[in-house]
Amino acid sequence: MKRKNLLASGLAITLAAGLGFGFQHVSADDDKVPADTKVNLNQAIDNASKEQAGTVTSVELDTARNGQAYYEVDVNDDKAEYDVRVNADDGTVESRKDNDDDDDNNQVPQPKVDIKTAAETALAQEKGARLTDISLDEDDGRLEYDVELRTDKDEIEVTVDAESGEVTYTEKESIHDDQDDDDGDDD
């Protein structure tokens, strides 16, 4: 009897966690990311920076449940990290909130290459691609921007060195390779 109660409690907690955390928005990796937006990455960064001063550490193009496209811009001011949501159609800042998930150390190293320049460098790697995600990360003591691009056919990962501005890694994967073939044959 105790085991059934534990299993039921575990299931209830799992469902609550999934509903509370897992379904907040459609991921940028999903096919529902818009192909065209009226507001570009640079405009979204500028608008977020006007709302919250600091270092932009991440930008992601996403889609809300209602289908509205937006940019999630993370800004760090050495005291806290803020999530700034910018409407991708008109550029308005829809919300700004302190990201409580951060640890107490909010010191962000200052890269020589800013996020806009890194985005332009990555986009130059693939004609016609759109940027869906860029973030400043530290890997083996080196600052770098991890960039995700997308075309109608491919997802492209690009790494840009945040000190030199050079592309240090590129990987292209066909979107269609990830989708199941439902025609019944084995190809």
Beta strands, then each sheet from edge to edge (+ up, - down):
strand 1: 55-63
strand 2: 69-76
strand 3: 81-87
strand 4: 93-98
strand 5: 130-139
strand 6: 142-150
strand 7: 154-161
strand 8: 167-174
sheet 1: 4+ 3- 2+ 1- 5+ 6- 7+ 8-
end
